[in-house]
Amino acid sequence: MRRALCVVLGASLAPLTLATPEFSIREATKDDLLTVSRIKVRSWAATYGPLIDPPALRPFLDQPAQLATLRKQLPQPSILLLVAEDQAGTVIGFALTHLESDPEPLLESLHVLPELQSRGAGMVLMRATASELRTRGHDTMRLGVIVGNTAAARFYERLGGTFVGVEPVSWAAGVSHMVYRWSDLALLT
């Protein structure tokens, strides 16, 4: 069973919970995976459709395949999957982190439904991820932003991410991402 996460207006509670008046964060359960896969596919289509060639993008738009991948990942202790819920308890976004990535945890995905972006859910997901990583003994984190995704780059820079370079992605020829890093996750919590 996944435990709840809670941080309300910067105050830590037990169990750790992160919330705003509009959104709350918790660890995902298997019941969330269909919704998470739909959010991921929808977000990839909208965000990366103009940036990545269709043949490279196609596997990431295959919702059943994304769901199968999530089902394999969720039980792994090296995976942290958090979901953001609205006041009605509907999952509206998620953050997926690989805890044992080398050299430090890698935030693989952070996606919020397009109609709910810029309302704080992404920031709350980032802070919850940082808080949970710190709880598990990690002080740093990194992520990649596909080159051309300037909105995401600005978002991570506002949250204190340091741009460390551009590198090719492993999953598609000709696609690169900008690497951002947090050398002190305490600054995000």
C-alpha positions in Angstrom: 0.0 0.0 0.0 1.3 3.5 -0.9 1.4 6.1 1.8 0.0 9.6 1.6 2.3 12.6 1.2 1.3 15.9 2.7 3.0 19.3 3.1 0.5 22.2 3.6 1.9 25.7 3.0 5.4 24.5 3.7 4.7 22.8 7.1 5.6 19.2 7.3 3.0 16.8 8.7 3.1 13.1 9.4 2.4 11.4 7.1 4.0 13.8 4.7 1.3 15.5 2.6 1.6 18.2 0.0 -1.4 20.4 -0.8 -2.6 23.7 -2.0 -6.2 24.9 -1.8 -6.8 23.3 -5.3 -4.5 20.3 -5.4 -3.1 17.5 -3.2 -0.3 15.0 -3.8 -0.1 11.3 -2.9 1.8 8.3 -4.1 0.1 6.6 -7.0 -1.7 3.3 -6.8 -2.4 0.7 -9.5 -5.9 2.2 -9.8 -4.3 5.5 -11.0 -2.3 4.1 -13.8 -4.9 4.3 -16.6 -5.4 8.0 -15.9 -1.7 8.6 -15.6 -1.1 6.9 -18.9 -3.8 9.0 -20.6 -2.4 12.2 -19.1 1.1 11.2 -20.4 0.0 10.5 -23.9 -2.1 13.6 -24.1 0.7 15.7 -22.8 3.3 14.2 -25.1 1.1 14.7 -28.1 0.5 18.4 -27.3 4.0 19.3 -26.1 6.3 17.2 -28.2 4.2 16.8 -31.4 5.7 20.0 -32.9 9.2 19.1 -31.6 9.8 15.4 -32.4 9.5 13.6 -35.7 6.3 11.4 -35.7 8.1 8.0 -36.0 10.2 8.8 -32.9 7.1 10.1 -31.0 4.7 7.3 -32.0 5.7 4.8 -29.3 5.0 7.4 -26.6 1.5 8.1 -28.0 0.6 4.4 -27.7 -1.6 4.6 -24.5 -1.9 0.8 -23.9 1.9 0.5 -24.2 2.4 3.4 -21.8 0.0 1.8 -19.4 1.9 -1.6 -19.6 5.1 0.2 -18.8 3.6 2.0 -15.8 2.3 -1.3 -14.5 5.8 -2.8 -14.6 7.4 0.3 -13.0 5.0 1.0 -10.1 5.9 -2.0 -7.9 9.6 -1.3 -8.3 11.1 0.2 -5.1 13.4 2.3 -7.3 10.3 4.2 -8.8 8.6 7.1 -7.1 5.2 7.9 -8.8 3.3 10.8 -7.3 -0.1 12.0 -8.5 -1.8 15.4 -8.1 -5.5 15.4 -7.4 -8.0 18.2 -7.6 -10.5 18.9 -4.9 -12.9 16.2 -6.3 -10.1 13.6 -6.0 -9.5 13.4 -9.8 -5.9 12.8 -10.9 -4.9 15.8 -13.0 -1.1 15.3 -13.1 1.9 13.1 -12.1 5.6 13.0 -11.5 7.7 9.8 -12.1 11.2 9.6 -10.7 13.8 6.9 -11.0 15.5 6.9 -7.6 18.5 4.7 -8.6 19.4 6.5 -11.8 23.1 7.3 -12.0 24.5 9.6 -10.8 21.4 10.8 -8.9 17.6 10.5 -9.0 16.1 11.3 -12.4 12.7 13.0 -12.7 11.6 11.3 -15.9 8.2 12.8 -16.3 6.1 15.6 -14.8 2.9 16.2 -16.6 -0.3 18.1 -15.7 -3.4 18.3 -17.9 -3.0 21.3 -20.2 -6.2 23.0 -19.0 -4.9 22.9 -15.4 -1.3 24.1 -16.1 -0.1 27.3 -14.5 -2.3 26.8 -11.5 0.3 25.3 -9.1 -0.1 21.6 -9.6 3.3 21.2 -11.3 5.0 23.2 -8.5 3.3 21.1 -5.8 4.4 17.9 -7.6 8.0 19.2 -7.8 8.1 20.1 -4.1 6.5 16.8 -3.1 9.1 14.9 -5.2 11.9 16.8 -3.6 10.5 16.2 -0.2 10.1 12.5 -0.7 13.6 12.2 -2.2 15.0 13.9 0.8 13.1 11.6 3.1 14.7 8.6 1.2 18.2 10.0 1.6 18.7 11.9 -1.6 19.9 15.5 -1.7 20.1 16.1 -5.5 18.0 15.4 -8.6 18.1 16.0 -12.3 15.8 16.0 -15.3 15.8 16.5 -19.0 13.7 19.0 -21.0 13.3 18.3 -24.7 15.1 21.1 -26.7 12.4 23.5 -27.8 10.2 23.0 -24.8 10.8 26.5 -23.5 7.8 26.6 -21.2 9.1 23.7 -19.2 12.7 25.1 -19.2 11.4 28.4 -17.7 9.3 26.5 -15.2 12.3 24.5 -13.9 14.5 27.5 -13.9 11.9 29.4 -11.7 12.1 26.4 -9.3 15.8 26.7 -9.0 17.0 24.1 -11.5 20.5 24.8 -12.9 21.0 24.2 -16.6 24.0 21.9 -16.9 24.1 21.1 -20.7 22.4 19.6 -23.7 22.7 15.9 -24.4 21.1 13.4 -26.9 18.3 11.3 -25.6 18.7 7.5 -25.6 15.3 6.8 -27.1 15.3 8.7 -30.4 17.9 9.7 -32.9 18.3 13.4 -33.5 16.5 14.4 -30.3 18.3 16.2 -27.5 17.3 17.4 -24.1 18.5 20.2 -21.8 19.6 18.8 -18.5 18.6 20.6 -15.3 19.9 19.8 -11.9 19.1 20.6 -8.3 22.3 20.3 -6.1 20.3 20.9 -2.9 16.7 19.6 -2.8 16.1 21.5 0.4 15.7 24.6 -1.7 12.6 23.0 -3.3 10.9 21.9 -0.1 
